[in-house]
Amino acid sequence: MDSSCTILISIILCCCVVEAKPMQKAKLLVNASNASGRKIPETFMGVFFEEINHAGAGGLWAELVSNRGFEAGGQNVPSNIYPWSIIGDEPSIYVSTDRTSCFEHNKIALRMVVLCDSSNFCPPDGVGISNPGYWGMNIEQGKKYKVVFYASSTTIISLKVSFVGSDDGVKLASEDILLAIGVNTSTTWRRVESVLEANATNQNAILQITTTNRGVIWLDQVSAMPLDTYKGHGFRKDLFDMVAELKPRFFRFPGGCFVEGQWLRNAFRWKDTIGPWEQRPGHFGDVWGYWTDDGFGYFEALQLAEDLNALPVWVFNDGISHTDEVNTSAISPFVQEALDGIEFARGTPTSTWGSVRTAMGHPEPFDLRYVAVGNEDYIQIISNCDATKKPLNHPADLYDFHHYSTANDMFHKAQEFDNASRTGPKAFVSEYAVHGKEAGTGNLLAAIAEAGFLIGLEKNSDLVKMVSYAPLFVNANDRKWNPDAIVFDSHQVYGTPSYWVLKLFRESSGATFLNSTLQTESPKLAASAISWKRSLDNKYFLRIKVVNLASKAVDLKISIEGLDPSVHLYQSTKTVLTSSNVMDENSFSQPNKVVPQQSPLENAGKKMNVTIPPYSVTLFDMLM
């Protein structure tokens, strides 16, 4: 290497040295006496589920077939059967739709006219139809899948049902089914059920129904479900587990804009989503632009809340969409629909709607205590009007507060409830998130700002009773809204940094909020302290949370007072959520790029000097 190169390299190295920013200094005084603290509501942290981003259809609800009833193309026939496709060319098979289904509310059926047979130019595997599911079906070796469909024909016919790799054509599972429908019988439709066990794995598989028999075949209500759903209730296990890890105390559903619809004709109506899945008409969610068969309906949402050990919060349509609304003189059917929905959830097994619930396999009432609008017995009413600035002009137990904004605004929105009236209804912060270009598809910056907001809600938990982030889920193939807490596709899942913040705050529900004073000159530093009980062993911990939205580290002096003299802080840990770049995100390839890191807290005591990293959320947990 010559001397000129050496000089050039030296200059570059010198230019790259960045002087470390001096640390800010701050003090945190904590009164750890439970007697001087305040109980945070048991319902404080929950989750909000909306059918957006294919969160349910093609997500949490484990149904593999998309448009299983051929209804998505509309009621006029012939209709579009997307995403179904035809196997075989027109000289061999002709496919259309008609209105001959045996289901009253789902009249569209698929009609296949097979013009070839095994001796007359049919392909070796036959002709028929295939369904790709929701951007590919995840079929795994050794696992079993129940395939159900309804078929009709005037002749004896043999069908082959198969899972096939869409990329390589390899058969993963297959079964031959011989049907004699309408032959010497009065039955015109037959329910066909088969359990297929996969002999190989493919995360982008398709379902095929094929035949080599000449004739006319009608098909309807084609379903494929893995047998290993959570408790057999139809929920995709990995996605259920992600929600369960948050330990939500309530489950708000099913929206959101999904409840309202762009037009009332496309609003979510709970009565259309209960009963046997084959008889549910499904509907087009026109706000988010896709069809749902409503397999994940009102009953399933109540069941999910119960499985999560969370209180259901039902949001129902009150006669208003984004575009039209009913006249108040015609509102009574909507009121009755709400009352019927409450009876379905809470009624006795012999009541009109409670008996429908019982027939679906749940004789015991669901623990429905909250509805967004409506009133019955001990139901608490949640108004969708914000009362932070002025009182409501109508009765309610809680009022709804939504906030989507920039990171800086979200962080400082922590003071939103400081001066709100303490008389009247409590607050339900049912939707919040940092939103917009700076949030990306879910980065560290957004998560830190949201953590600062949550600290403000903890401080105001005498008024704020319930909190949930939105949206909860996104299928990576259909990002209608960014960011979201949980990202998935057909076979994998990860949490965004915002998800991990929710997990860091899950113990706040039912904890004791302790008095603390933060002394700092930084407008981007927030802190709180709680006392919480670990359910595993009923041991109590002191938790201090510190959020730093600034680019400088903080030298923080913590002073803890009010502890009983016999109490000693030990078995302490420090948990930090941060990354080398505040815009960092998790992904399928790096699902743990931005996740909390836990380590022992050295020299834990009633007086501590700790360093809070820039752009971070830090927790100190001390066993008391």
C-alpha positions in Angstrom: 0.0 0.0 0.0 1.5 3.4 -1.0 1.6 6.4 1.3 -1.1 8.3 -0.5 -3.6 5.5 0.2 -2.5 5.4 3.8 -3.1 9.2 4.2 -6.6 8.9 2.5 -7.7 6.1 4.8 -6.5 8.0 7.8 -8.6 11.0 6.8 -11.7 8.9 6.2 -11.3 7.2 9.6 -11.0 10.5 11.4 -14.1 11.9 9.7 -16.1 8.8 10.8 -15.5 9.3 14.5 -18.6 10.7 16.1 -18.4 12.4 19.4 -20.7 10.6 21.9 -23.6 12.8 23.1 -23.4 13.6 26.7 -26.0 11.8 28.8 -29.0 13.6 30.3 -29.5 13.5 34.0 -32.8 12.7 35.7 -34.1 11.6 39.1 -37.1 9.3 39.8 -38.6 9.3 43.3 -40.9 6.3 44.0 -43.2 5.8 46.9 -43.5 2.0 47.0 -46.1 1.9 49.7 -49.2 0.1 48.4 -51.3 2.1 51.0 -50.5 5.3 49.1 -51.0 3.8 45.7 -54.1 3.3 43.6 -55.5 0.1 42.1 -55.4 0.0 38.3 -58.6 -1.5 36.8 -58.6 -5.3 36.3 -59.8 -4.6 32.8 -57.0 -2.2 31.9 -55.1 -3.9 29.1 -57.1 -5.8 26.4 -57.1 -6.4 22.7 -59.3 -5.2 19.8 -60.1 -7.5 16.9 -61.4 -6.2 13.6 -61.9 -8.0 10.3 -59.2 -5.9 8.5 -56.1 -7.1 6.7 -57.6 -10.6 6.5 -57.2 -10.8 10.3 -60.0 -13.4 10.6 -60.7 -14.8 7.1 -57.3 -16.1 6.1 -55.9 -15.5 9.6 -57.0 -16.3 13.1 -59.9 -18.4 11.7 -58.2 -21.5 10.4 -60.4 -22.1 7.4 -58.1 -22.8 4.4 -60.6 -22.3 1.6 -61.4 -18.8 0.3 -64.9 -18.2 -1.0 -66.0 -21.7 0.1 -69.6 -21.2 -0.9 -69.0 -19.5 -4.3 -71.1 -16.6 -3.0 -68.3 -13.9 -3.4 -69.1 -13.2 -7.0 -72.6 -12.0 -6.2 -76.1 -13.4 -6.6 -76.5 -12.9 -10.3 -75.4 -16.0 -12.3 -73.2 -17.0 -14.0 -70.8 -15.3 -11.5 -67.1 -15.0 -10.9 -65.7 -17.9 -8.8 -62.4 -16.2 -7.8 -60.1 -17.3 -6.4 -61.2 -20.8 -7.6 -59.6 -21.9 -10.9 -60.5 -24.6 -13.4 -58.4 -27.6 -13.9 -58.6 -28.7 -17.6 -59.5 -26.8 -20.8 -62.9 -26.1 -22.2 -63.2 -29.2 -24.5 -62.9 -31.3 -21.4 -64.8 -29.3 -18.8 -67.3 -26.4 -18.6 -67.7 -24.6 -15.3 -70.4 -22.1 -14.3 -72.6 -21.1 -11.4 -76.3 -21.4 -10.8 -78.9 -21.0 -8.0 -79.5 -24.7 -7.2 -77.8 -25.0 -3.9 -79.7 -26.8 -1.1 -79.0 -23.9 1.3 -81.6 -21.3 1.6 -79.3 -18.4 2.4 -76.5 -19.5 0.0 -78.2 -20.3 -3.3 -75.1 -20.2 -5.5 -73.6 -23.5 -6.4 -70.8 -24.5 -8.8 -71.8 -26.6 -11.8 -69.2 -28.7 -13.6 -70.1 -30.3 -16.9 -67.4 -32.9 -17.5 -67.1 -33.7 -21.2 -64.3 -36.3 -21.0 -63.7 -39.6 -19.2 -60.8 -41.9 -18.5 -61.0 -43.3 -22.1 -61.7 -40.0 -23.8 -59.0 -37.5 -23.5 -59.2 -36.7 -19.8 -55.9 -35.9 -18.2 -54.5 -38.7 -15.9 -55.5 -36.8 -12.8 -58.8 -35.7 -14.2 -60.4 -32.3 -14.5 -62.1 -30.1 -11.9 -61.5 -27.1 -9.7 -58.8 -25.8 -7.3 -58.6 -23.3 -4.5 -55.4 -21.5 -3.4 -56.8 -20.5 -0.1 -55.5 -17.2 1.2 -52.2 -16.8 -0.6 -51.4 -20.5 -0.2 -52.5 -23.2 2.2 -50.0 -24.4 4.8 -50.1 -28.2 4.6 -47.6 -29.9 7.0 -46.4 -33.4 7.0 -48.1 -35.7 9.5 -50.9 -33.3 10.2 -54.6 -34.0 9.5 -57.1 -31.8 7.7 -60.9 -32.2 7.5 -62.3 -31.5 4.1 -66.1 -31.1 3.9 -68.2 -30.3 0.8 -71.7 -30.8 -0.6 -72.2 -32.5 -3.9 -75.0 -33.3 -6.3 -75.1 -35.4 -9.5 -77.6 -37.5 -11.4 -75.1 -40.3 -12.0 -72.6 -42.3 -10.0 -69.4 -40.4 -10.0 -65.9 -40.7 -8.5 -64.1 -37.6 -7.2 -60.5 -37.2 -6.0 -59.9 -34.7 -3.2 -56.2 -33.6 -2.9 -53.8 -31.1 -1.4 -51.2 -30.3 -4.0 -48.1 -28.1 -4.0 -48.8 -25.1 -6.2 -45.2 -24.7 -7.1 -44.2 -28.3 -7.8 -47.5 -30.2 -8.4 -46.5 -32.8 -5.7 -49.6 -34.5 -4.1 -49.4 -33.9 -0.3 -52.6 -35.9 0.5 -55.3 -37.4 -1.5 -58.5 -39.6 -1.3 -60.9 -41.0 -3.8 -64.6 -40.7 -3.1 -67.4 -42.6 -4.9 -70.7 -40.8 -5.0 -74.1 -42.2 -5.9 -76.4 -39.2 -5.4 -79.9 -39.1 -6.8 -79.5 -42.7 -8.1 -82.5 -44.7 -6.9 -82.9 -42.1 -4.0 -84.8 -38.9 -3.5 -81.7 -37.2 -2.1 -80.2 -34.6 -4.5 -77.4 -33.3 -2.3 -74.9 -35.2 -0.1 -72.6 -34.0 2.6 -69.1 -35.4 2.0 -66.5 -35.5 4.8 -62.9 -36.7 4.6 -59.8 -36.5 6.8 -56.6 -36.2 4.8 -53.2 -36.8 6.4 -50.3 -35.0 4.7 -47.3 -37.0 3.7 -45.2 -33.9 2.9 -45.0 -30.2 3.7 -45.8 -27.3 1.4 -46.6 -23.8 2.7 -48.1 -22.8 -0.7 -50.5 -25.7 -1.4 -53.8 -25.7 -3.1 -57.0 -27.9 -2.7 -58.1 -29.8 -5.8 -61.4 -31.6 -6.5 -61.1 -33.6 -9.7 -62.8 -36.4 -11.6 -62.3 -38.5 -14.7 -66.1 -39.3 -15.0 -68.3 -37.8 -17.7 -71.4 -36.1 -16.3 -72.7 -33.1 -14.5 -71.6 -32.3 -10.9 -72.7 -29.6 -8.6 -70.5 -28.5 -5.6 -71.1 -26.1 -2.7 -69.8 -25.1 0.7 -66.3 -26.5 0.3 -64.3 -26.3 3.6 -60.8 -27.5 4.7 -59.7 -27.1 8.3 -56.7 -28.4 10.2 -57.7 -30.7 13.0 -55.2 -29.1 15.4 -56.9 -25.8 16.0 -57.0 -24.4 19.5 -59.2 -26.7 21.6 -60.9 -27.7 18.3 -62.6 -24.3 18.3 -61.3 -23.3 14.8 -58.6 -20.8 15.8 -55.2 -21.0 14.3 -52.9 -22.1 17.1 -49.9 -19.9 16.5 -52.0 -16.8 16.1 -54.1 -17.6 19.2 -50.9 -18.1 21.2 -49.6 -14.6 20.2 -52.8 -13.0 21.5 -52.9 -15.2 24.7 -49.3 -14.1 25.5 -50.6 -10.6 26.0 -52.9 -11.8 28.7 -55.8 -9.5 27.6 -58.5 -8.8 30.1 -61.0 -7.9 27.5 -61.6 -8.8 23.8 -63.3 -6.1 21.7 -64.9 -7.2 18.4 -65.7 -7.2 15.5 -64.8 -3.6 14.6 -64.4 -0.8 13.9 -65.3 0.2 10.4 -66.1 -3.4 9.6 -69.2 -3.1 11.9 -70.5 0.0 10.1 -69.8 -0.8 6.4 -69.3 1.7 3.7 -73.0 1.1 3.1 -75.5 -0.4 5.6 -76.2 -3.3 3.3 -72.7 -4.5 3.8 -72.6 -3.9 7.6 -71.8 -6.8 10.0 -75.1 -8.3 11.2 -74.6 -10.8 13.9 -77.6 -13.0 13.1 -76.1 -13.8 9.7 -72.9 -15.1 11.4 -74.3 -17.8 13.7 -75.6 -21.3 13.3 -74.1 -24.0 11.0 -71.3 -22.5 8.9 -72.9 -23.9 5.7 -76.0 -21.7 6.3 -74.2 -18.4 6.9 -74.6 -16.1 3.8 -71.3 -14.3 4.3 -70.9 -10.7 3.2 -68.7 -8.3 1.4 -66.8 -6.1 3.8 -66.9 -3.0 1.6 -64.7 -0.8 3.9 -61.7 -3.1 3.6 -62.6 -4.5 0.2 -62.9 -8.3 0.6 -65.4 -11.0 1.0 -65.8 -13.0 4.2 -67.7 -16.2 4.7 -68.3 -15.2 8.3 -66.9 -18.5 9.7 -65.5 -16.3 12.4 -68.9 -14.9 13.6 -70.5 -13.7 16.7 -70.4 -17.0 18.5 -66.8 -17.7 17.6 -65.8 -14.2 18.9 -67.5 -14.9 22.2 -65.8 -18.3 22.3 -62.4 -16.8 21.6 -62.9 -14.3 24.5 -63.7 -17.1 26.8 -60.7 -19.1 25.6 -58.5 -16.1 26.3 -60.1 -15.7 29.8 -61.0 -12.2 28.6 -64.3 -10.3 28.9 -66.0 -9.9 25.5 -66.8 -6.3 24.4 -69.4 -6.5 21.6 -69.6 -3.6 19.1 -72.8 -3.7 17.1 -74.2 -1.6 14.3 -76.6 1.2 15.4 -78.1 1.9 12.0 -75.2 4.0 10.7 -72.6 3.3 8.0 -70.0 5.5 6.4 -72.4 6.6 3.7 -76.0 6.1 4.8 -78.1 5.7 8.0 -81.6 4.8 9.0 -84.0 7.4 10.2 -84.4 7.5 13.9 -88.1 6.6 13.4 -86.9 3.3 11.9 -84.2 2.4 14.5 -86.3 -0.1 16.5 -85.2 -3.2 14.5 -81.5 -2.3 15.3 -82.4 -1.9 18.9 -84.1 -5.3 18.9 -81.2 -6.9 17.1 -78.9 -5.6 19.9 -81.2 -7.0 22.6 -81.4 -10.3 20.8 -77.6 -10.4 20.6 -77.3 -9.8 24.3 -79.8 -12.6 24.9 -77.8 -14.9 22.6 -74.7 -14.4 24.7 -76.3 -14.2 28.2 -79.7 -15.8 28.0 -80.7 -19.1 29.6 -80.5 -22.3 27.5 -84.3 -22.2 27.1 -84.6 -18.6 26.1 -85.3 -17.8 22.4 -81.7 -16.9 21.5 -80.0 -18.7 24.3 -81.4 -21.9 22.9 -79.7 -21.1 19.6 -76.4 -20.7 21.4 -77.0 -24.0 23.2 -77.7 -25.8 19.9 -74.2 -24.5 18.8 -72.7 -26.4 21.8 -72.5 -23.7 24.5 -75.4 -24.1 27.0 -73.6 -21.9 29.6 -74.0 -18.2 29.0 -71.0 -16.2 27.9 -69.8 -13.5 30.3 -70.8 -10.5 28.2 -70.8 -7.4 30.4 -69.9 -4.7 27.8 -71.6 -3.5 24.6 -70.8 -0.5 22.5 -74.4 0.6 22.3 -77.5 -0.8 24.0 -78.6 -1.8 27.5 -79.8 -4.8 29.3 -79.5 -6.0 32.9 -75.9 -5.5 34.0 -74.5 -4.6 30.6 -72.4 -1.5 30.6 -72.9 0.9 27.8 -69.9 2.3 25.8 -70.7 5.5 23.9 -68.7 6.1 20.7 -68.4 9.8 21.5 -65.3 11.3 23.0 -65.8 13.1 26.4 -62.3 14.3 27.1 -63.2 17.9 26.1 -66.8 18.2 27.0 -69.4 16.1 28.8 -71.6 13.6 27.0 -75.2 14.7 26.4 -76.5 11.1 26.8 -76.1 8.4 29.4 -73.2 6.0 29.2 -70.9 4.0 31.5 -67.8 4.6 29.3 -66.9 6.7 26.4 -64.8 5.7 23.4 -61.5 7.4 22.6 -59.4 6.8 19.5 -56.1 8.2 18.6 -53.8 7.7 15.6 -51.0 10.2 15.1 -47.2 10.8 14.8 -44.7 9.5 17.3 -44.1 12.9 18.9 -47.8 13.6 19.2 -48.5 10.2 20.6 -45.9 10.4 23.3 -47.2 13.8 24.5 -50.8 12.6 24.3 -49.9 10.9 27.6 -51.3 14.1 29.3 -54.6 13.9 27.4 -56.6 12.8 30.4 -54.7 14.8 33.1 -57.4 17.5 33.2 -60.4 15.5 32.0 -63.5 15.4 34.2 -63.5 12.7 36.9 -67.3 12.8 37.1 -69.5 10.9 34.7 -68.4 8.0 32.5 -65.0 6.4 32.4 -62.8 6.3 29.4 -62.2 3.4 27.0 -59.2 4.0 24.8 -60.2 1.3 22.3 -58.0 2.3 19.4 -54.6 3.9 19.4 -51.3 3.6 17.4 -48.6 5.7 15.8 -49.6 5.8 12.2 -48.2 7.2 9.0 -45.0 7.1 7.0 -42.6 7.4 10.0 -44.2 4.3 11.6 -43.3 2.1 8.6 -44.9 -1.3 8.9 -44.2 -1.3 12.7 -40.9 0.1 14.0 -39.1 0.9 17.3 -40.0 4.6 17.0 -43.7 3.9 17.0 -43.4 1.4 19.9 -41.5 3.8 22.1 -44.0 6.6 21.6 -46.9 4.3 22.3 -45.2 3.2 25.5 -45.0 6.8 26.6 -48.7 7.2 25.9 -49.5 4.0 28.0 -47.6 5.4 30.9 -49.9 8.5 30.8 -52.9 6.2 30.7 -51.6 4.3 33.7 -51.3 7.6 35.5 -54.9 8.4 34.7 -56.2 4.9 35.3 -58.7 6.3 37.8 -60.5 7.5 34.7 -59.2 5.2 31.9 -60.7 1.8 32.5 -59.8 0.0 29.3 -57.1 0.2 26.7 -56.5 -1.6 23.4 -54.1 -1.1 20.4 -55.3 -1.3 16.8 -55.2 -3.1 14.5 -54.2 -6.4 16.1 -53.5 -8.5 13.0 -52.3 -8.1 9.5 -51.8 -10.8 6.8 -48.6 -9.7 5.1 -50.3 -10.3 1.7 -53.1 -7.8 2.4 -51.8 -4.7 4.2 -54.9 -2.5 4.3 -53.5 -0.6 7.3 -50.0 -0.1 8.7 -48.7 -0.7 11.3 -50.2 -3.6 13.2 -49.3 -5.6 16.3 -49.1 -9.1 14.8 -47.9 -10.0 11.3 -48.5 -13.4 9.7 -48.8 -15.3 6.4 -49.9 -18.9 5.8 -47.3 -20.5 8.1 -45.4 -17.9 10.1 -45.9 -15.0 12.5 -44.0 -12.3 14.3 -44.8 -9.4 16.6 -43.9 -5.9 15.7 -42.1 -3.7 18.4 -45.6 -2.4 19.3 -46.6 -6.0 20.2 -43.7 -6.3 22.5 -44.6 -3.0 24.3 -48.1 -4.4 24.9 -46.5 -7.5 26.4 -44.4 -5.2 28.7 -47.5 -3.6 29.9 -49.7 -6.7 30.4 -49.1 -6.9 34.2 -50.5 -3.4 34.7 -54.0 -4.8 34.7 -55.1 -5.1 38.3 -51.7 -3.8 39.6 -51.3 -1.0 42.1 -50.2 2.3 40.5 -47.5 3.8 42.8 -46.9 7.5 43.4 -43.7 8.6 41.7 -42.1 11.9 40.7 -39.8 12.2 37.6 -37.4 15.2 37.8 -36.0 15.8 34.3 -35.5 18.6 31.8 -36.2 16.2 28.9 -39.6 16.5 27.3 -39.1 13.0 25.9 -38.7 11.0 29.1 -41.5 9.3 31.0 -41.6 6.9 33.9 -44.1 5.1 36.2 -44.0 2.5 39.0 -46.4 -0.3 39.8 -46.7 -3.1 42.3 -47.9 -6.4 40.7 -48.4 -10.0 41.7 -47.0 -12.9 39.6 -49.8 -15.4 39.1 -47.3 -18.3 38.9 -46.3 -18.1 42.6 -48.3 -15.1 44.0 -45.1 -13.2 44.6 -45.1 -9.4 44.5 -42.8 -7.3 42.4 -42.0 -3.6 42.2 -41.8 -2.6 38.5 -40.4 0.7 37.3 -40.9 1.5 33.6 -38.9 4.2 31.9 -39.5 5.4 28.3 -36.9 7.4 26.5 -37.9 8.9 23.1 -34.7 11.0 22.9 -31.5 10.3 21.0 -29.4 10.7 24.2 -29.0 8.2 27.0 -30.1 9.2 30.4 -28.3 8.9 33.7 -31.2 8.1 36.0 -31.0 8.2 39.8 -33.8 6.1 41.4 -34.8 6.6 45.0 -37.4 4.1 46.4 -39.2 5.0 49.6 -42.2 3.7 51.6 -41.1 0.1 51.7 -41.6 -1.9 54.9 -38.3 -2.1 56.7 -38.4 -5.9 56.5 -38.7 -5.8 52.7 -35.5 -6.3 50.7 -35.3 -6.0 47.0 -33.7 -9.1 45.4 -33.9 -11.4 42.4 -34.1 -8.2 40.3 -34.1 -8.0 36.5 -33.7 -5.4 33.8 -35.7 -5.6 30.5 -34.8 -3.3 27.6 -36.6 -2.9 24.3 -34.2 -1.0 21.9 -32.2 -1.4 18.8 -29.3 0.2 16.9 -31.6 2.2 14.7 -34.9 3.7 15.9 -36.5 2.8 12.5 -35.7 -0.9 12.8 -38.5 -3.4 12.3 -39.0 -7.1 12.7 -39.7 -9.3 9.7 -40.2 -13.0 8.8 -36.4 -13.2 8.1 -35.6 -11.4 11.4 -38.5 -11.8 13.7 -36.5 -11.0 16.8 -34.5 -8.0 15.6 -36.4 -5.7 18.0 -37.5 -7.6 21.0 -37.1 -7.1 24.8 -33.8 -8.3 26.3 -33.7 -9.3 29.9 -30.7 -9.4 32.2 -29.9 -9.4 35.9 -30.2 -6.0 37.6 -26.9 -5.5 39.4 -26.8 -3.7 42.7 -30.6 -3.4 43.0 -31.6 -1.4 46.0 -33.6 1.5 47.4 -31.2 3.8 45.7 -29.8 3.0 42.3 -28.0 4.7 39.5 -29.0 3.3 36.1 -28.4 4.2 32.4 -31.5 4.4 30.2 -30.4 3.9 26.5 -31.6 6.3 23.8 -34.8 5.3 22.1 -35.7 2.6 24.5 -38.3 1.2 26.9 -36.7 -0.1 30.1 -38.3 -2.2 32.9 -36.8 -2.8 36.3 -38.5 -5.7 38.2 -37.6 -6.2 41.8 -39.0 -9.0 43.9 -40.4 -7.6 47.2 
